[in-house]
């Protein structure tokens, strides 16, 4: 089993930055693809970014060029650096782990095996 705990959310002004962290326990994340998703009120959870076990990345069009996903396998942690935050970015942000041993960039919720509890991001205009 893998436990994922997100942190780093909060209130930021539009145009500002936040860095989210996702710390894992229970097993190493080294062989997992990791992803970030977000869910705004009354909306479905949506894909934000993913990083493969070898470090390749893929982003949704809505965050490409503004957000950066990265991983530190030594710390068993995945990050989401969010810059130039916009009024449409507020949501609960979730990290997730895909335990399939493959070099992949999963974007669907169903591809992930473990989820964190989420961290709230609020953007003021």
HELIX and SHEET records of a PDB file:
HELIX    1   1 UNK A  109  UNK A  111  5                                   3    
SHEET    1   A 4 UNK A   3  UNK A   7  0                                        
SHEET    2   A 4 UNK A  18  UNK A  25 -1                                        
SHEET    3   A 4 UNK A  77  UNK A  82 -1                                        
SHEET    4   A 4 UNK A  67  UNK A  72 -1                                        
SHEET    1   B 6 UNK A  10  UNK A  13  0                                        
SHEET    2   B 6 UNK A 119  UNK A 124  1                                        
SHEET    3   B 6 UNK A  91  UNK A  98 -1                                        
SHEET    4   B 6 UNK A  33  UNK A  39 -1                                        
SHEET    5   B 6 UNK A  46  UNK A  51 -1                                        
SHEET    6   B 6 UNK A  57  UNK A  59 -1                                        
SHEET    1   C 4 UNK A  10  UNK A  13  0                                        
SHEET    2   C 4 UNK A 119  UNK A 124  1                                        
SHEET    3   C 4 UNK A  91  UNK A  98 -1                                        
SHEET    4   C 4 UNK A 114  UNK A 115 -1                                        
END                                                                             
